[in-house]
Amino acid sequence: MSAKTKTSHELSHTTMAFIATEIDESWGTLIYEEDREDPIIVNTPPGKLMEAAYRYHGEELVARFDGAKILCDFNNKPPIAISVTHHFYFFPTHSSTNPYCSWFSHTHIRKIKKAKYGGSEVWFRDGRQLMVPVSEGIMLNQLHRTAQYRFMLAEQLKPVHQKEALNALIKALGYPTF
C-alpha cells in the first residue's frame, strides 16, 4: 500500500467500505473507494467516521440507528442511512461499539460468498474482492437487512415525494401551490 495516512475522510458515492484496522496500537480505518486502487488510511476509527458522515449530510433523524430500530425492529447491528437523498446506506459487521466493527456500503456490494478458510469474500460492483473475517451468514444477513431498511424508508417517504411531484406539476401548469 502506498498511501498517506489522513485524519479524516469525506464519504461520497464512491465509498465502498470503512474497514477497522490497527494503526500504531490504536484503531483506524482503511477506506475503499471505487475510483482508487489502494485504500485510504485514516487515523480515526470507522464508527467516528460514520458519525461525522451523517452529521455532515444533515440527516441525523433518519441516519441514527433509531431509524432501523423503529421501522424494521432491528435492535442488533442495525444498518444506517447516512443520506437518503444520496442513497448512502451502510451496514456494520459487528456492534457499533466494537472496535473491530467495519462498515459496508449497500450500494457497492455485488455478492458475498463464503471464503475458503473462514470468513467471507465481499465482491464489489467494480469487480474487486475483499476478504472479511466475518461469516458469510452474518454478512448476508446484514446485506438483506439493509435492503429491507431501504425499502421501508422508501415506502415511508413515498407520500412526501408524491406531494413534491404534484406541487411541481401544479406549479408548472401555472397554478398556486400549497
C-alpha positions, -999 to +999 in steps of 0.1 A: +000+000+000+014+033-010-010+056+009-005+086+031-022+085+065-050+110+069-070+121+100-105+125+083-123+115+051-155+127+034-178+099+025-190+100-012-209+080-037-177+061-045-171+050-009-174+012-007-163+003+028-147+015+060-126-013+074-114-013+110-077-017+114-050-012+140-026+016+132+002+023+157-016+005+185-048+024+181-079+019+158-080+034+124-097+028+091-089+015+057-113+032+033-120+015+000-131+039-028-145+027-062-121+051-081-089+043-062-068+011-064-053+014-029-073+020+002-070+054+020-056+051+056-073+073+082-062+075+119-099+076+130-120+045+138-148+037+114-175+045+139-163+081+143-161+085+105-197+073+102-208+097+129-191+126+110-207+115+078-243+116+090-237+149+107-222+163+076-252+152+055-276+167+080-300+137+081-294+127+118-331+120+124-331+092+097-295+084+100-294+073+136-297+037+145-331+045+158-345+046+122-338+009+116-349+000+151-383+018+147-390+009+111-377-027+110-374-037+146-336-042+142-320-040+177-286-055+169-262-042+144-288-020+126-279-005+092-279+032+089-290+057+062-263+083+061-282+102+034-314+091+019-312+116-009-277+104-019-285+067-013-258+063+013-268+032+032-242+013+053-243-018+075-219-028+103-201-061+106-202-060+145-218-039+172-210-003+165-193-001+199-169-030+190-135-017+178-135-044+151-167-030+135-163-023+098-190-007+076-200-016+041-219+004+015-250-015+005-249+001-030-215-012-039-219-049-030-225-073-058-222-105-039-210-122-007-195-157-007-180-180+019-142-177+020-121-207+016-106-206+051-134-189+071-149-155+069-163-142+037-154-127+004-172-094-005-174-088-042-179-051-051-196-039-082-163-027-096-150-063-096-128-060-066-129-086-038-122-081-001-117-108+025-136-101+057-132-121+090-169-123+094-191-153+085-209-154+052-242-158+071-237-126+091-226-106+061-256-118+040-280-112+069-267-076+072-269-071+034-306-083+034-315-063+065-301-032+048-322-039+017-353-042+039-345-010+056-340+009+023-374-004+011-392+005+043-377+040+042-387+044+006-423+034+015-423+059+044-410+087+021-433+079-009-461+102+002-436+131+006-422+125-029-456+122-044-467+156-028-435+172-041-441+159-076-477+170-075-467+205-063-441+207-091-467+198-117-492+223-104-466+250-104-455+241-139-492+245-150-492+279-135-515+272-105-506+283-069-491+256-047-499+248-011 
